Amino acid sequence: MGWMGMSRIDKFLYIGEKAIFSLSKELPLGSEYLVATDRRIVHIKGERFYDVKYESLESLGCYTIYEWRLLLVAVIAAVTALLMSATINIPLYFISDVNLENLTHMLSFTISLLLAFAGAMVLAFVLTIRRGIVMKTQFETRIFSYPRSMKKEAFDFVKIVRAAEVGILKPHKSIRPEVIEPRQRNQEALKPLPSRPQPDEKMPRL
């Protein structure tokens, strides 16, 4: 975390682009990086990468992320099972007691499966609660999940990127001192070229 070797992310940077701050974590299928440069945010997962320009960010922050769709599916399954049970007015059987040749048993078995599925979805909802840096633009939302041990670094990353959005990159223990004001680079690039000598000016002798 913080500054790391550039060998891994080098190929994802433009010529002349500088990495300011980075987060990394190990995944079963490889490593994942979130890199703030002096131009953009680069999200690297394996050999794939996505970039987000600072000017396109609509919101950025550290959030607790909930997969509400899983809970919604659980509620729908549970309500369906309870409505079926109340409407048909049949008892629920344990799987070992089910006789699949009996229609009542089959309906009861279906209701039991729906309730079990609802319980599994609730468990999945609880297990997928996580913390992450959420980067939202007009067209997409990207999430970099991080463990509890990385909380401070994640907040530092957000502070640095928010500073970059307004062009004020303040010195940080993980930032190289020379990378402070990204707009200065743009201003230097826009400096007017020296004017050509006018015809009435004397040209120097070779």
C-alpha contacts under 8 A as a table, 3 or more apart, distances in Angstrom:
res1	aa1	res2	aa2	distance
1	M	4	M	6.62
1	M	22	S	6.11
1	M	23	L	4.71
1	M	24	S	5.63
1	M	153	E	7.38
2	G	21	F	5.54
2	G	22	S	5.14
2	G	23	L	6.08
2	G	153	E	7.32
2	G	174	S	5.76
3	W	20	I	7.81
3	W	21	F	6.12
3	W	22	S	6.27
3	W	174	S	6.18
3	W	175	I	7.75
4	M	22	S	7.49
5	G	8	R	6.95
6	M	9	I	5.49
6	M	10	D	5.30
7	S	10	D	5.36
7	S	11	K	7.90
8	R	11	K	7.27
9	I	12	F	5.40
9	I	13	L	6.92
10	D	13	L	5.62
11	K	14	Y	7.97
12	F	42	V	7.89
12	F	49	F	7.64
13	L	17	E	6.01
13	L	18	K	7.67
14	Y	17	E	5.19
17	E	37	T	6.84
17	E	38	D	6.61
17	E	39	R	7.20
18	K	37	T	5.43
18	K	38	D	5.81
19	A	22	S	7.50
19	A	35	V	6.66
19	A	36	A	5.99
19	A	37	T	4.18
19	A	38	D	6.64
20	I	35	V	7.48
20	I	36	A	5.58
20	I	37	T	5.03
20	I	38	D	6.60
20	I	174	S	7.88
20	I	175	I	5.76
20	I	176	R	7.33
20	I	179	V	7.33
21	F	35	V	5.97
21	F	36	A	5.29
21	F	37	T	7.08
21	F	157	F	6.75
21	F	160	I	7.91
21	F	174	S	6.71
21	F	175	I	6.59
22	S	33	Y	6.92
22	S	34	L	5.54
22	S	35	V	4.28
22	S	36	A	6.09
22	S	157	F	7.37
23	L	33	Y	5.61
23	L	34	L	5.15
23	L	35	V	6.48
23	L	153	E	7.39
23	L	154	A	7.46
23	L	157	F	7.88
24	S	31	S	7.04
24	S	32	E	5.62
24	S	33	Y	4.40
24	S	34	L	6.45
25	K	31	S	5.85
25	K	32	E	5.48
25	K	33	Y	6.71
25	K	146	Y	7.60
26	E	30	G	6.16
26	E	31	S	4.52
26	E	32	E	6.34
27	L	30	G	5.02
27	L	31	S	5.34
27	L	32	E	6.87
29	L	46	G	7.51
30	G	45	K	7.61
30	G	46	G	5.71
31	S	45	K	6.42
31	S	46	G	6.02
32	E	43	H	7.62
32	E	44	I	5.59
32	E	45	K	4.59
32	E	46	G	6.49
33	Y	42	V	7.91
33	Y	43	H	5.88
33	Y	44	I	4.99
33	Y	45	K	6.60
34	L	41	I	7.14
34	L	42	V	5.85
34	L	43	H	4.64
34	L	44	I	6.32
34	L	144	F	7.19
35	V	41	I	5.65
35	V	42	V	5.05
35	V	43	H	6.42
36	A	39	R	7.91
36	A	40	R	6.17
36	A	41	I	4.60
36	A	42	V	6.45
36	A	157	F	7.66
36	A	161	V	6.83
37	T	40	R	5.39
37	T	41	I	6.13
37	T	42	V	7.66
38	D	164	A	7.53
38	D	179	V	7.82
38	D	182	P	6.08
39	R	53	K	6.81
39	R	54	Y	7.01
39	R	182	P	7.87
40	R	51	D	6.65
40	R	52	V	5.65
40	R	53	K	4.50
40	R	54	Y	5.41
41	I	51	D	5.48
41	I	52	V	5.07
41	I	53	K	6.39
41	I	54	Y	7.15
42	V	49	F	6.78
42	V	50	Y	5.79
42	V	51	D	4.41
42	V	52	V	6.54
43	H	49	F	5.49
43	H	50	Y	5.14
43	H	51	D	6.10
43	H	144	F	7.93
44	I	47	E	7.17
44	I	48	R	5.93
44	I	49	F	4.28
44	I	50	Y	6.53
45	K	48	R	5.36
45	K	49	F	6.05
46	G	49	F	7.82
52	V	56	S	6.96
52	V	57	L	7.28
53	K	56	S	5.37
53	K	57	L	6.87
54	Y	57	L	5.55
54	Y	161	V	7.74
54	Y	164	A	7.38
54	Y	165	E	5.64
55	E	165	E	6.68
56	S	137	T	5.87
56	S	138	Q	7.43
57	L	60	L	7.09
57	L	135	M	6.94
57	L	136	K	6.00
57	L	137	T	4.89
57	L	138	Q	7.77
58	E	135	M	7.88
58	E	136	K	5.63
58	E	137	T	5.07
58	E	138	Q	6.88
59	S	134	V	7.85
59	S	135	M	6.17
59	S	136	K	5.28
59	S	137	T	7.10
60	L	133	I	7.15
60	L	134	V	5.67
60	L	135	M	4.78
60	L	136	K	6.40
60	L	158	V	6.96
60	L	162	R	7.78
61	G	133	I	5.60
61	G	134	V	5.64
61	G	135	M	7.06
61	G	155	F	7.96
61	G	158	V	6.09
62	C	131	R	7.09
62	C	132	G	5.62
62	C	133	I	4.52
62	C	134	V	6.28
62	C	154	A	7.17
62	C	155	F	6.79
62	C	158	V	7.42
63	Y	131	R	5.75
63	Y	132	G	5.62
63	Y	133	I	6.41
63	Y	134	V	6.87
64	T	129	I	7.10
64	T	130	R	5.76
64	T	131	R	4.49
64	T	132	G	6.47
65	I	129	I	5.77
65	I	130	R	5.33
65	I	131	R	5.79
65	I	132	G	6.75
66	Y	125	F	7.27
66	Y	128	T	7.01
66	Y	129	I	5.13
66	Y	130	R	7.06
67	E	70	L	5.86
67	E	71	L	7.28
67	E	125	F	6.07
67	E	128	T	6.79
67	E	129	I	7.02
68	W	71	L	5.18
68	W	72	L	6.21
68	W	125	F	7.33
69	R	72	L	4.96
69	R	73	V	6.18
70	L	73	V	5.19
70	L	74	A	6.25
70	L	121	M	5.60
70	L	122	V	6.95
70	L	124	A	7.11
70	L	125	F	5.65
71	L	74	A	4.97
71	L	75	V	6.22
71	L	121	M	6.40
71	L	122	V	5.84
71	L	125	F	6.09
72	L	75	V	5.15
72	L	76	I	6.24
73	V	76	I	5.14
73	V	77	A	6.14
73	V	118	A	7.21
73	V	121	M	7.03
74	A	77	A	5.20
74	A	78	A	6.09
74	A	117	F	7.14
74	A	118	A	4.08
74	A	119	G	6.85
74	A	120	A	7.84
74	A	121	M	5.25
74	A	122	V	6.10
75	V	78	A	5.15
75	V	79	V	6.00
75	V	118	A	6.76
76	I	79	V	5.25
76	I	80	T	6.03
76	I	118	A	7.97
77	A	80	T	5.17
77	A	81	A	6.17
77	A	114	L	5.57
77	A	115	L	6.67
77	A	117	F	7.12
77	A	118	A	5.48
78	A	81	A	5.13
78	A	82	L	6.19
78	A	114	L	6.48
78	A	115	L	5.43
78	A	118	A	5.60
79	V	82	L	5.15
79	V	83	L	6.03
80	T	83	L	5.18
80	T	84	M	6.11
80	T	114	L	7.73
81	A	84	M	5.17
81	A	85	S	6.17
81	A	111	I	4.92
81	A	112	S	7.50
81	A	114	L	5.81
81	A	115	L	6.29
82	L	85	S	5.03
82	L	86	A	6.07
82	L	111	I	7.66
83	L	86	A	5.11
83	L	87	T	5.89
84	M	87	T	5.20
84	M	88	I	5.87
84	M	89	N	7.81
84	M	111	I	7.09
85	S	88	I	5.52
85	S	89	N	5.41
85	S	90	I	5.97
85	S	91	P	7.43
85	S	108	S	7.66
85	S	111	I	7.02
86	A	89	N	5.01
86	A	90	I	7.62
90	I	104	T	6.97
90	I	108	S	6.80
91	P	108	S	6.71
92	L	108	S	5.20
92	L	109	F	7.31
92	L	111	I	7.60
92	L	112	S	6.86
93	Y	97	D	6.07
93	Y	98	V	6.31
93	Y	105	H	7.27
93	Y	108	S	6.31
93	Y	109	F	6.82
93	Y	112	S	7.67
94	F	97	D	5.33
94	F	98	V	6.60
94	F	109	F	7.87
95	I	98	V	5.30
95	I	109	F	6.87
98	V	105	H	5.55
98	V	106	M	7.23
98	V	109	F	6.77
99	N	102	N	5.58
99	N	105	H	5.71
99	N	106	M	7.12
100	L	103	L	7.15
100	L	105	H	6.21
100	L	106	M	5.36
101	E	105	H	7.73
101	E	106	M	7.44
102	N	105	H	5.21
102	N	106	M	6.21
103	L	106	M	4.98
103	L	107	L	6.22
104	T	107	L	5.24
104	T	108	S	6.13
105	H	108	S	4.99
105	H	109	F	5.96
106	M	109	F	4.94
106	M	110	T	6.18
107	L	110	T	5.03
107	L	111	I	6.26
108	S	111	I	5.10
108	S	112	S	6.18
109	F	112	S	5.01
109	F	113	L	6.19
110	T	113	L	5.07
110	T	114	L	6.28
111	I	114	L	5.09
111	I	115	L	6.30
112	S	115	L	5.14
112	S	116	A	6.14
113	L	116	A	4.98
113	L	117	F	5.99
114	L	117	F	4.99
114	L	118	A	6.12
115	L	118	A	4.99
115	L	119	G	6.24
116	A	119	G	5.05
116	A	120	A	6.23
117	F	120	A	5.01
117	F	121	M	6.23
118	A	121	M	5.12
118	A	122	V	6.31
119	G	122	V	5.13
119	G	123	L	6.29
120	A	123	L	5.07
120	A	124	A	6.13
121	M	124	A	4.94
121	M	125	F	6.06
122	V	125	F	5.00
122	V	126	V	6.38
123	L	126	V	5.20
123	L	127	L	6.22
124	A	127	L	5.07
124	A	128	T	6.08
125	F	128	T	5.38
125	F	129	I	6.64
126	V	129	I	5.66
130	R	145	S	6.82
130	R	146	Y	7.70
130	R	147	P	7.89
131	R	145	S	5.64
131	R	146	Y	5.90
131	R	147	P	6.95
131	R	148	R	7.66
132	G	143	I	6.05
132	G	144	F	5.22
132	G	145	S	3.90
132	G	146	Y	5.53
133	I	143	I	5.59
133	I	144	F	5.11
133	I	145	S	6.36
133	I	146	Y	7.76
133	I	154	A	7.03
133	I	158	V	7.74
134	V	141	T	6.93
134	V	142	R	5.88
134	V	143	I	4.67
134	V	144	F	6.70
135	M	141	T	5.66
135	M	142	R	5.13
135	M	143	I	6.30
136	K	139	F	7.99
136	K	140	E	6.12
136	K	141	T	4.36
136	K	142	R	6.40
137	T	140	E	5.41
137	T	141	T	6.18
146	Y	150	M	6.09
146	Y	151	K	7.24
146	Y	154	A	7.63
147	P	150	M	5.51
147	P	151	K	6.98
148	R	151	K	5.36
149	S	152	K	7.69
150	M	153	E	5.43
150	M	154	A	6.12
151	K	154	A	5.12
151	K	155	F	6.34
152	K	155	F	5.21
152	K	156	D	6.24
153	E	156	D	4.94
153	E	157	F	6.12
154	A	157	F	5.03
154	A	158	V	6.40
155	F	158	V	5.14
155	F	159	K	6.25
156	D	159	K	5.09
156	D	160	I	6.18
157	F	160	I	5.21
157	F	161	V	6.25
158	V	161	V	5.21
158	V	162	R	6.07
159	K	162	R	5.21
159	K	163	A	6.17
160	I	163	A	5.06
160	I	164	A	6.21
160	I	169	L	6.57
160	I	170	K	7.74
161	V	164	A	4.87
161	V	165	E	6.27
162	R	165	E	5.13
162	R	166	V	6.98
163	A	166	V	5.59
163	A	167	G	6.26
163	A	168	I	5.10
163	A	169	L	5.27
163	A	170	K	7.30
164	A	167	G	4.75
164	A	168	I	5.62
164	A	169	L	5.40
164	A	182	P	7.46
165	E	168	I	7.64
167	G	181	E	6.19
167	G	182	P	6.02
167	G	183	R	5.93
168	I	180	I	6.96
168	I	181	E	5.71
168	I	182	P	7.54
169	L	179	V	7.43
169	L	180	I	4.78
169	L	181	E	5.61
169	L	182	P	7.38
170	K	180	I	5.85
170	K	181	E	7.92
171	P	175	I	6.27
171	P	176	R	7.68
171	P	177	P	6.24
171	P	179	V	7.97
171	P	180	I	6.41
172	H	175	I	5.06
172	H	176	R	7.84
173	K	176	R	7.92
175	I	179	V	7.03
176	R	179	V	5.80
177	P	180	I	6.62
179	V	182	P	7.24
181	E	184	Q	5.60
181	E	185	R	7.53
182	P	185	R	5.53
182	P	186	N	7.05
183	R	186	N	5.04
183	R	187	Q	6.20
184	Q	187	Q	5.02
184	Q	188	E	6.14
185	R	188	E	5.19
185	R	189	A	6.27
186	N	189	A	5.03
186	N	190	L	6.32
187	Q	190	L	5.07
187	Q	191	K	6.41
188	E	191	K	5.31
197	P	201	E	6.16
197	P	203	M	7.79
198	Q	201	E	5.43
199	P	202	K	7.77
